[in-house]
Amino acid sequence: MNNGYLKKGRIKQKQETREKILSCAQELMNSGKKFTLEEVAEKAKVSRATIYRYYSNVEILYAEAGIDINTKSPKTIYEDLRGLELKDKILGIQEYYNNLALDNENAFRNYLSIVLTSDSQHNKRGARRTKTLKMVLDETSLTKKEIKNLQNLFTVLMGIESLIVTKDVCGLNNEQSKKILKWGMELLLKGISFEQRK
């Protein structure tokens, strides 16, 4: 998926188009049918040129649609954490994405492999983690730059990429990986003074 394209112009409309494409791909997957980008474009009622702006090849769309089926939206995750202290919300986001990655590890590794070996410029992903973190961090009196920096920093400690490092490089098992990443997040959170917006 071309993340650069999504960040320019009518962002909300582009995000809705991306979600419609994923939804149509999932419907075709659930019917057990192998599909082409052109078939998804037709079902989603978008042009061939449009679908190629989002997905350069069908393998990337297959992989992302498969992962997306099991993933809560950032808004749902945010609402699930309502009522918790800010630091607990951030730890809850980390726990959700780390569990999601471990529960679907083979699918995530496959997706990363396809994206990283693709010769396309369309190699960015949906950025759910940063979107979810932004919702929580927007509750604070931090500046936009501080929020963006924390989104990026916190994202490093969650999801498949950090788990690959802890497991493949450090030799930790699943529980040890989750524990060390949580400990890292707790250390970061201790050093940050959050003030809630009124």
Helices and strands as residue ranges (DSSP letters): H 3-6, H 11-30, H 37-44, H 48-54, H 58-69, H 74-80, H 86-103, H 105-117, H 128-137, H 144-155, H 160-164, I 165-169, H 174-190
